[in-house]
């Protein structure tokens, strides 16, 4: 799904319920500017707020398991490149700052495009082997 650049933040500002770490504030501000957030409904917004609390706790406690959980949440909310690929969302027009970008058209998967053919595909179809 191609999305336009985000014009207005969907995620709210962090609340004053706690003293947020500088790293959490920086992440949150980045998430607020992320174009993927325009697909969020109320439940995704609530999950993003909970993610901020999880990340802040992970920063304070430093447990690796909390970071792996936070990364899963970020992927499911399309806040990482992997999450965007999994959700199949991208910008309509890439943002360009002080340079030029060449945009390739997306592959047409209906035409049999394969990014990395399997070994069977490289050998040729099995039916050809049976015909000889």
C-alpha positions in Angstrom: 0.0 0.0 0.0 1.5 3.3 -1.0 0.9 6.1 1.5 1.5 9.8 1.2 3.9 11.6 3.5 2.5 12.3 6.9 1.2 15.9 7.3 -0.2 15.8 10.8 1.0 13.6 13.7 -1.4 10.8 14.5 0.3 9.8 17.7 -0.2 12.1 20.7 2.6 13.8 22.6 4.0 11.8 25.4 2.1 12.4 28.6 3.6 13.7 31.8 2.8 10.6 33.8 6.4 9.8 34.2 9.9 11.1 33.7 10.7 9.8 30.2 14.3 9.0 29.2 15.9 11.1 26.4 16.1 7.9 24.3 12.4 7.2 24.6 11.5 10.8 23.8 13.7 10.6 20.7 12.1 7.3 19.6 8.6 8.7 20.2 9.2 11.8 18.2 10.5 9.7 15.3 7.4 7.5 15.5 5.2 10.5 15.5 6.7 11.6 12.2 6.6 8.1 10.7 4.2 7.9 7.7 3.1 4.4 8.7 1.2 5.8 11.7 -1.5 7.2 9.4 -2.9 3.7 9.2 -3.4 3.5 12.9 -6.7 3.3 14.6 -7.4 3.7 18.4 -6.0 0.3 19.3 -2.7 0.8 17.4 -2.3 4.2 19.1 -2.9 2.6 22.5 -0.4 -0.1 21.6 2.2 2.5 20.5 1.8 4.3 23.9 2.3 1.0 25.7 5.3 0.4 23.5 6.8 3.7 24.7 6.3 2.5 28.3 7.9 -0.8 27.5 10.9 0.8 25.8 11.4 3.2 28.6 11.3 0.4 31.1 13.8 -1.6 29.0 16.1 1.4 29.0 15.9 1.7 32.8 16.1 -2.0 33.6 18.2 -3.1 30.6 16.8 -6.6 30.2 17.4 -8.1 26.8 14.1 -9.9 26.8 12.3 -6.5 27.1 14.2 -5.2 24.0 13.3 -8.3 22.0 9.6 -7.8 22.9 9.8 -4.1 22.1 11.3 -4.9 18.7 8.4 -7.4 18.0 5.9 -4.6 18.8 7.8 -2.1 16.6 7.6 -4.6 13.7 3.9 -5.2 14.2 3.3 -1.5 14.3 5.4 -1.0 11.1 7.8 1.3 12.9 10.8 -0.6 11.5 11.9 -1.3 7.9 11.0 -5.0 8.5 7.6 -4.0 9.8 7.0 -1.8 6.8 7.9 -4.7 4.4 5.8 -7.2 6.4 2.8 -4.7 6.2 3.6 -3.9 2.6 3.5 -0.2 3.0 5.7 2.4 1.5 5.7 6.1 0.6 4.1 7.2 -2.6 7.0 9.5 -3.3 10.2 9.0 -1.4 11.4 12.0 0.6 14.4 13.7 -0.9 16.7 16.0 1.1 19.4 17.7 -1.0 19.8 15.0 -3.6 18.1 12.9 -6.2 16.5 9.4 -5.8 15.9 6.9 -8.5 12.7 5.0 -7.9 12.3 1.6 -9.5 8.9 0.3 -10.2 7.6 -2.5 -8.1 8.0 -6.0 -9.5 4.8 -7.5 -11.1 4.4 -10.7 -9.0 1.5 -11.8 -11.2 4.0 -12.2 -14.2 6.0 -14.9 -12.4 8.8 -12.6 -11.1 10.9 -14.4 -8.5 13.4 -12.5 -6.5 15.6 -15.5 -5.9 14.7 -18.6 -7.8 14.9 -21.9 -6.1 17.3 -24.6 -7.3 14.4 -26.3 -9.1 13.7 -23.1 -11.0 17.3 -22.9 -12.1 17.3 -26.4 -13.4 14.2 -25.9 -15.4 10.7 -27.2 -15.0 10.3 -30.9 -13.9 8.0 -31.5 -16.9 10.9 -30.8 -19.3 12.9 -33.5 -17.6 10.1 -36.0 -18.0 9.6 -35.2 -21.7 13.2 -36.1 -22.6 
